Amino acid sequence: MRLLADLHTHTVASGHGYSTVTEVAAAAAAKGLELIAITDHGPAVPGGAHLWYFWNMKVIPSVLGGVRILKGCEANPCLDTENGIDLPDEMLSMLDFVAVGLHPACGFDEVDRVKNTEALLRVVENPLVDMITHPGNEDEFPVDLDAIVSAAVRNDVILELNNYSFDPRSGRHSSFEREREFAEAARDAGATIAVNSDAHFHLLVGEVSNALAVAEEIGFPEERIVNRDAASVLAFLGAKRERPRIDAGGVW
């Protein structure tokens, strides 16, 4: 199976990304991808993008080099905000794609499974959230697998199978097996997944071979891998909810 969309990419705006939007889009085009989401880190991550960055994403073209560009974020659960996320709902509602995931130095460093699970469950119940990133990061942020998968199914939220979690450089060593367990639970529960790169450098965009191999090994249904192509991504997002989008006044 070949995937034609990547819903998790970072640029220099994330603080520890090393490529521009233009470089990321060009790399995607060179690899034959149809669609990418630019999902820079929210402001809770040290060095992450600030509120004005996300507000001004409307200046980014919807197509670059023939690749459909979704203007998005990888926001963070937060304990001290009204919506439990480090970007307000008003901002989330402006974006094409909203991903949320737990990250270091954002208030969840105690390796507390209950606290992490409660935070993610609140996030999943927000209708503006589209995807939970690297939920299998057991080393740093253990969660109740079954609770998260069940909530994702109820709320039509994508669960990510993250390619970087299978990279020894990631430090997510126990995530190798935990990501597989999440994928198996998602398969059995009828959840939708995305197999993404989590690229922080443009040459890594679309590189999902390790994660995709896991999806294929466990027999995950292709029709529930949402980023198989651009049409599938846009159909999923269009059916999930009706809300204004940044580009072209909500015209997809």
Backbone hydrogen bonds in HBPLUS format (Angstrom, degrees):
<---DONOR---> <-ACCEPTOR-->    atom                        ^
c    i                          cat <-CA-CA->   ^        H-A-AA   ^      H-
h    n   atom  resd res      DA  || num        DHA   H-A  angle D-A-AA Bond
n    s   type  num  typ     dist DA aas  dist angle  dist       angle   num
A0004-LEU N   A0228-ARG O   3.09 MM 224  5.49 152.1  2.17 105.8 114.5     1
A0034-GLU N   A0004-LEU O   2.71 MM  30  5.44 159.2  1.75 147.1 153.1     2
A0035-LEU N   A0004-LEU O   3.38 MM  31  6.80 149.7  2.48 149.5 154.2     3
A0006-ASP N   A0035-LEU O   3.09 MM  29  6.58 147.3  2.20 140.7 149.5     4
A0037-ALA N   A0006-ASP O   2.94 MM  31  6.46 144.0  2.07 154.6 155.0     5
A0198-ASP N   A0008-HIS O   3.00 MM 190  4.84 129.1  2.26 142.3 148.4     6
A0039-THR N   A0009-THR O   2.81 MM  30  5.50 158.6  1.85 153.6 161.0     7
A0010-HIS N   A0199-ALA O   2.79 MM 189  5.93 144.3  1.91 163.1 174.5     8
A0014-SER N   A0011-THR O   3.05 MM   3  5.87 169.5  2.06 123.7 126.8     9
A0012-VAL N   A0019-SER O   2.77 MM   7  5.42 129.7  2.02 147.9 152.3    10
A0015-GLY N   A0012-VAL O   3.10 MM   3  5.72 166.4  2.12 118.1 122.5    11
A0018-TYR N   A0200-HIS O   2.94 MM 182  6.26 154.4  2.01 156.2 163.4    12
A0024-VAL N   A0020-THR O   2.93 MM   4  6.18 160.2  1.97 152.3 157.8    13
A0025-ALA N   A0021-VAL O   2.89 MM   4  6.11 164.4  1.92 155.3 159.3    14
A0026-ALA N   A0022-THR O   2.93 MM   4  6.07 158.1  1.98 146.4 152.7    15
A0027-ALA N   A0023-GLU O   2.98 MM   4  6.13 156.2  2.03 146.0 152.0    16
A0028-ALA N   A0024-VAL O   3.01 MM   4  6.26 153.8  2.08 145.5 152.8    17
A0029-ALA N   A0025-ALA O   2.91 MM   4  6.19 157.4  1.96 150.0 156.0    18
A0030-ALA N   A0026-ALA O   2.94 MM   4  6.15 157.8  1.99 147.2 153.1    19
A0031-LYS N   A0027-ALA O   3.15 MM   4  6.36 134.8  2.37 138.5 149.4    20
A0031-LYS N   A0028-ALA O   3.17 MM   3  5.21 132.6  2.41  95.3 108.0    21
A0033-LEU N   A0028-ALA O   2.96 MM   5  5.24 160.2  2.00 156.3 150.5    22
A0032-GLY N   A0029-ALA O   3.01 MM   3  5.06 161.6  2.04 106.3 111.6    23
A0068-ARG N   A0034-GLU O   2.88 MM  34  6.12 165.6  1.90 147.1 142.7    24
A0036-ILE N   A0068-ARG O   2.95 MM  32  6.39 155.0  2.02 169.7 176.8    25
A0070-LEU N   A0036-ILE O   2.88 MM  34  6.21 164.1  1.91 156.5 160.7    26
A0038-ILE N   A0070-LEU O   2.93 MM  32  6.20 164.7  1.95 175.1 172.0    27
A0072-GLY N   A0038-ILE O   2.91 MM  34  5.40 137.1  2.10 149.8 157.1    28
A0074-GLU N   A0040-ASP O   2.87 MM  34  5.53 156.8  1.92 137.7 132.6    29
A0049-ALA N   A0041-HIS O   3.04 MM   8  5.98 142.4  2.18 144.6 146.6    30
A0042-GLY N   A0074-GLU O   3.12 MM  32  6.03 138.0  2.31 138.3 130.5    31
A0045-VAL N   A0042-GLY O   3.28 MM   3  6.15 154.7  2.35 125.1 129.6    32
A0048-GLY N   A0045-VAL O   2.75 MM   3  5.01 159.4  1.79 143.2 140.9    33
A0053-TYR N   A0050-HIS O   3.05 MM   3  5.46 130.6  2.30 107.4 120.3    34
A0055-TRP N   A0051-LEU O   3.06 MM   4  6.35 161.1  2.09 152.2 158.2    35
A0056-ASN N   A0052-TRP O   2.96 MM   4  6.01 151.2  2.04 145.1 151.3    36
A0057-MET N   A0054-PHE O   3.26 MM   3  5.30 166.7  2.28 105.5 109.1    37
A0059-VAL N   A0056-ASN O   3.13 MM   3  6.12 176.7  2.13 128.3 129.1    38
A0060-ILE N   A0057-MET O   2.98 MM   3  5.56 161.1  2.02 118.2 124.0    39
A0069-ILE N   A0062-SER O   2.76 MM   7  5.02 170.7  1.77 138.0 139.4    40
A0064-LEU N   A0067-VAL O   2.97 MM   3  5.25 157.9  2.02 145.4 148.0    41
A0067-VAL N   A0064-LEU O   2.95 MM   3  5.25 163.6  1.98 113.8 118.9    42
A0096-ASP N   A0071-LYS O   2.77 MM  25  5.20 141.3  1.92 156.0 163.0    43
A0099-ALA N   A0073-CYS O   3.01 MM  26  5.85 155.4  2.07 147.6 153.0    44
A0075-ALA N   A0099-ALA O   2.77 MM  24  6.18 144.0  1.90 162.0 150.0    45
A0101-GLY N   A0075-ALA O   3.04 MM  26  6.49 157.9  2.09 157.0 155.9    46
A0086-ASP N   A0076-ASN O   2.92 MM  10  5.53 140.7  2.07 151.4 163.4    47
A0078-CYS N   A0084-GLY O   2.82 MM   6  4.80 159.4  1.86 109.1 112.6    48
A0084-GLY N   A0081-THR O   3.28 MM   3  5.10 153.5  2.35  97.2 105.0    49
A0091-MET N   A0088-PRO O   2.96 MM   3  5.43 127.9  2.24 109.5 121.9    50
A0092-LEU N   A0088-PRO O   3.00 MM   4  6.35 163.6  2.03 153.4 158.6    51
A0093-SER N   A0089-ASP O   2.87 MM   4  5.95 154.8  1.93 152.8 157.7    52
A0094-MET N   A0091-MET O   2.97 MM   3  5.33 153.4  2.05 110.1 118.6    53
A0095-LEU N   A0092-LEU O   3.15 MM   3  5.45 152.0  2.23 108.0 115.9    54
A0130-ASP N   A0098-VAL O   2.81 MM  32  5.20 156.0  1.87 143.6 151.1    55
A0131-MET N   A0098-VAL O   3.15 MM  33  6.54 146.5  2.26 150.5 151.9    56
A0100-VAL N   A0131-MET O   2.91 MM  31  6.37 149.6  2.00 154.6 163.7    57
A0133-THR N   A0100-VAL O   2.95 MM  33  5.96 158.3  2.00 132.4 139.2    58
A0116-ASN N   A0112-ASP O   2.92 MM   4  6.06 167.8  1.94 160.3 164.1    59
A0117-THR N   A0113-ARG O   2.93 MM   4  5.98 160.1  1.97 144.8 150.8    60
A0118-GLU N   A0114-VAL O   2.93 MM   4  6.12 167.9  1.95 155.6 158.6    61
A0119-ALA N   A0115-LYS O   3.07 MM   4  6.23 157.7  2.12 146.4 152.4    62
A0120-LEU N   A0116-ASN O   3.01 MM   4  6.26 162.2  2.04 151.8 156.1    63
A0121-LEU N   A0117-THR O   2.86 MM   4  6.02 158.2  1.91 154.6 161.1    64
A0122-ARG N   A0118-GLU O   3.14 MM   4  6.30 155.7  2.20 143.7 149.2    65
A0123-VAL N   A0119-ALA O   3.16 MM   4  6.43 153.2  2.23 141.1 148.5    66
A0124-VAL N   A0120-LEU O   2.83 MM   4  6.08 164.7  1.85 157.1 160.2    67
A0125-GLU N   A0121-LEU O   3.18 MM   4  6.33 144.2  2.31 141.6 149.8    68
A0126-ASN N   A0123-VAL O   2.96 MM   3  5.38 160.0  2.00 113.5 120.2    69
A0129-VAL N   A0126-ASN O   3.06 MM   3  5.73 171.3  2.07 126.0 128.7    70
A0158-ILE N   A0130-ASP O   2.82 MM  28  6.03 163.5  1.85 154.3 149.0    71
A0132-ILE N   A0158-ILE O   2.90 MM  26  6.31 155.8  1.96 161.8 165.3    72
A0160-GLU N   A0132-ILE O   3.12 MM  28  6.13 144.6  2.25 172.2 173.7    73
A0137-ASN N   A0134-HIS O   3.34 MM   3  5.89 146.7  2.46 124.1 121.7    74
A0138-GLU N   A0136-GLY O   2.72 MM   2  5.45 131.4  1.95 112.6  96.6    75
A0141-PHE N   A0137-ASN O   2.89 MM   4  5.70 156.4  1.95 162.9 168.7    76
A0148-ILE N   A0144-ASP O   3.11 MM   4  6.35 163.2  2.14 160.4 164.8    77
A0149-VAL N   A0145-LEU O   3.00 MM   4  6.21 169.6  2.01 160.0 163.1    78
A0150-SER N   A0146-ASP O   2.97 MM   4  6.01 166.2  1.99 147.0 151.3    79
A0151-ALA N   A0147-ALA O   3.04 MM   4  6.13 159.4  2.08 143.2 149.1    80
A0152-ALA N   A0148-ILE O   2.91 MM   4  6.08 153.8  1.98 148.0 155.5    81
A0153-VAL N   A0149-VAL O   3.02 MM   4  6.30 155.4  2.08 151.4 157.3    82
A0154-ARG N   A0150-SER O   3.03 MM   4  6.29 163.8  2.06 150.1 154.4    83
A0155-ASN N   A0151-ALA O   2.99 MM   4  6.09 150.2  2.08 146.5 154.1    84
A0156-ASP N   A0152-ALA O   2.90 MM   4  5.68 105.1  2.47 137.6 151.7    85
A0157-VAL N   A0152-ALA O   2.93 MM   5  4.73 167.3  1.94 138.4 142.7    86
A0156-ASP N   A0153-VAL O   3.39 MM   3  5.16 163.2  2.42  98.7 103.6    87
A0159-LEU N   A0192-THR O   3.00 MM  33  6.39 162.1  2.03 149.3 153.7    88
A0194-ALA N   A0159-LEU O   3.06 MM  35  6.40 140.4  2.22 139.7 145.3    89
A0161-LEU N   A0194-ALA O   2.82 MM  33  6.06 166.7  1.84 159.8 162.1    90
A0196-ASN N   A0161-LEU O   3.18 MM  35  6.48 142.3  2.33 142.4 153.5    91
A0165-SER N   A0162-ASN O   3.14 MM   3  5.52 141.4  2.29 106.0 116.4    92
A0163-ASN N   A0196-ASN O   2.89 MM  33  5.98 168.1  1.90 166.6 170.5    93
A0166-PHE N   A0163-ASN O   3.00 MM   3  5.60 158.7  2.05 115.2 121.8    94
A0167-ASP N   A0164-TYR O   3.02 MM   3  5.06 164.7  2.05 108.7 112.3    95
A0170-SER N   A0167-ASP O   2.85 MM   3  5.53 165.7  1.87 126.7 131.6    96
A0175-SER N   A0172-ARG O   2.90 MM   3  5.13 142.8  2.04 105.8 117.8    97
A0176-PHE N   A0173-HIS O   3.46 MM   3  6.05 164.3  2.49 110.8 113.9    98
A0178-ARG N   A0174-SER O   3.35 MM   4  6.47 160.7  2.39 140.2 145.5    99
A0179-GLU N   A0175-SER O   2.75 MM   4  5.51 165.6  1.77 147.5 149.0   100
A0181-GLU N   A0177-GLU O   2.96 MM   4  6.30 153.6  2.03 147.3 155.0   101
A0182-PHE N   A0178-ARG O   2.91 MM   4  6.20 155.5  1.97 150.4 156.6   102
A0183-ALA N   A0179-GLU O   2.95 MM   4  6.22 159.1  2.00 147.5 153.2   103
A0184-GLU N   A0180-ARG O   2.88 MM   4  6.16 155.5  1.94 152.0 158.7   104
A0185-ALA N   A0181-GLU O   2.91 MM   4  6.11 160.4  1.95 149.4 154.9   105
A0186-ALA N   A0182-PHE O   2.81 MM   4  6.00 156.8  1.86 150.6 157.5   106
A0187-ARG N   A0183-ALA O   2.86 MM   4  6.03 152.7  1.93 142.8 150.6   107
A0188-ASP N   A0184-GLU O   3.00 MM   4  6.23 163.1  2.03 149.7 153.2   108
A0189-ALA N   A0185-ALA O   2.95 MM   4  6.03 142.2  2.09 142.9 153.1   109
A0191-ALA N   A0186-ALA O   2.90 MM   5  4.81 149.9  1.99 148.7 149.5   110
A0193-ILE N   A0224-ARG O   2.98 MM  31  6.38 165.6  2.00 169.1 173.6   111
A0226-VAL N   A0193-ILE O   2.87 MM  33  6.14 145.7  1.99 170.7 175.4   112
A0204-LEU N   A0201-PHE O   2.90 MM   3  5.69 162.8  1.93 128.6 134.4   113
A0205-VAL N   A0202-HIS O   3.20 MM   3  5.48 166.7  2.21 111.3 115.5   114
A0207-GLU N   A0204-LEU O   3.05 MM   3  5.33 160.1  2.09 131.9 131.2   115
A0212-LEU N   A0208-VAL O   2.83 MM   4  5.85 165.2  1.85 166.2 171.3   116
A0213-ALA N   A0209-SER O   2.98 MM   4  5.99 148.7  2.08 139.2 147.0   117
A0214-VAL N   A0210-ASN O   3.33 MM   4  6.66 147.6  2.44 139.7 147.0   118
A0215-ALA N   A0211-ALA O   3.11 MM   4  6.50 160.6  2.14 150.3 154.9   119
A0216-GLU N   A0212-LEU O   2.93 MM   4  6.18 156.6  1.98 152.0 158.1   120
A0217-GLU N   A0213-ALA O   2.86 MM   4  6.00 153.5  1.93 144.1 152.0   121
A0218-ILE N   A0214-VAL O   3.05 MM   4  6.27 153.8  2.12 155.1 160.0   122
A0220-PHE N   A0215-ALA O   2.92 MM   5  5.28 168.6  1.93 166.1 163.2   123
A0219-GLY N   A0216-GLU O   3.16 MM   3  5.04 154.0  2.23  98.9 106.7   124
A0224-ARG N   A0221-PRO O   3.01 MM   3  5.59 159.1  2.06 115.8 122.5   125
A0225-ILE N   A0222-GLU O   3.04 MM   3  5.25 166.3  2.06 113.4 115.0   126
A0228-ARG N   A0225-ILE O   3.25 MM   3  5.96 137.2  2.45 129.1 127.5   127
A0233-VAL N   A0229-ASP O   3.27 MM   4  6.60 158.8  2.31 150.3 155.8   128
A0234-LEU N   A0230-ALA O   2.96 MM   4  6.19 173.5  1.96 164.2 164.7   129
A0235-ALA N   A0231-ALA O   2.92 MM   4  5.97 152.1  2.00 143.4 151.5   130
A0236-PHE N   A0232-SER O   3.01 MM   4  6.12 158.8  2.05 144.4 149.9   131
A0237-LEU N   A0233-VAL O   3.00 MM   4  6.27 169.8  2.01 156.9 159.1   132
A0238-GLY N   A0234-LEU O   2.89 MM   4  5.89 154.8  1.95 141.6 149.3   133
A0239-ALA N   A0235-ALA O   3.00 MM   4  6.08 148.4  2.10 143.9 151.3   134
A0240-LYS N   A0236-PHE O   2.98 MM   4  6.06 139.6  2.15 145.6 156.8   135
A0250-GLY N   A0247-ASP O   3.09 MM   3  5.99 149.5  2.18 126.5 132.3   136
A0251-VAL N   A0248-ALA O   3.08 MM   3  5.30 155.8  2.15 109.1 116.6   137
